[in-house]
Amino acid sequence: MKAKVHFTKMQGAGNDYIYVNTLLYNIANPEEAARVWSKPHTGIGSDGLVLIGEVDMPEADYSMRIFNADGSEAMMCGNASRCIGKYLYEKGITHKTDIRLLTKSGIKTLHLNVAHERVCSVTVDMSEPKLYNTRQFIGSDNRSEQLITLTADGEDWPGTFVSMGNPHFVIFTEKLNQIDIARIGNILEHHEAFPERCNIEFAQVMDNGHIRMRVWERGSGITMACGTGACATAVAAALTGRKGRESVIEMDGGNVTIKWDETNNHIYMTGPAEFVFEGEIELPDGEPPTN
Ligand SMILES: N[C@@H](CCC[C@H](N)C(=O)O)C(=O)O
């Protein structure tokens, strides 16, 4: 009989992942599990898979690994980090309201905003943004060289390349609703300028001062929100003089607030995290039995 795994589906601003507690279940092939389980009709349906684990170091409390729907592993996930905070606290795994989470992009600190034993929102210290001129790292606050113009579908797309652990190319536009995100996003994700592929954000400053953002995620396609993408968008807006150091990013599935701290250059993201449902699912073919 195939082994079954208990999973929890959660969403942060509509960015939905399957969460597995690897203290209880071993997933030997998470790339395959992400591909099979993320499918909407034959799987659970999600933007990918997130593994929550233990750490063996005093500097961190728990670990996170994130796999996109195509099975590729990413360095970091902003929306999932908030959901992990809620998961750990509301399932009684920790009583801490400040949690240090080890990711492939370093340790991120989560601050849980709790009322009546419920996590209402989570603020994540996302560390410093890094700016690249495609292949070349150009520092963390270099305003002169950031605008890069790429061509897709016969059109020029000027944007800013920001790494929040994950790579993001942020394009500001005045015609957000007219852009074919799936087509242009897919072309730019695979553009030769990005040997490791890229997440693509399309953004517009709205009359209410918020930034409306839609995203094509590397490895998952169109999603309803992207936390690292929202941070990258706020950074690009500040660097290009469109906004100050604080922005509200409106995405299809909800809003997050981003603050870029002048004193330590860190980005702080605050936003929602919600449970959707839980269940059990068989490991995909080829997985050894779980412990
Ligand atoms: N949705 C995430 C980012 C997930 C990884 C990304 N698709 C990548 O491959 O870099 C977020 O909320 O940050």
The ligand as an SDF file (V2000), in Angstrom:
LIG
                    3D

 13 12  0  0  0  0  0  0  0  0999 V2000
    5.3220   33.0780   -4.4280 N   0  0  0  0  0  0  0  0  0  0  0  0
    6.5400   33.2510   -3.7900 C   0  0  0  0  0  0  0  0  0  0  0  0
    7.7980   32.9790   -4.5490 C   0  0  0  0  0  0  0  0  0  0  0  0
    7.9090   31.5220   -5.0070 C   0  0  0  0  0  0  0  0  0  0  0  0
    9.1730   31.1790   -5.7730 C   0  0  0  0  0  0  0  0  0  0  0  0
    9.2990   31.8110   -7.1270 C   0  0  0  0  0  0  0  0  0  0  0  0
    8.2920   31.3660   -8.0480 N   0  0  0  0  0  0  0  0  0  0  0  0
   10.6950   31.5220   -7.7090 C   0  0  0  0  0  0  0  0  0  0  0  0
   10.8940   30.5080   -8.4020 O   0  0  0  0  0  0  0  0  0  0  0  0
   11.6130   32.3110   -7.4820 O   0  0  0  0  0  0  0  0  0  0  0  0
    6.5820   34.4320   -2.8370 C   0  0  0  0  0  0  0  0  0  0  0  0
    5.5330   34.7110   -2.2330 O   0  0  0  0  0  0  0  0  0  0  0  0
    7.6310   35.0250   -2.6160 O   0  0  0  0  0  0  0  0  0  0  0  0
  1  2  1  0
  2  3  1  0
  2 11  1  0
  3  4  1  0
  4  5  1  0
  5  6  1  0
  6  7  1  0
  6  8  1  0
  8  9  2  0
  8 10  1  0
 11 12  2  0
 11 13  1  0
M  END
$$$$
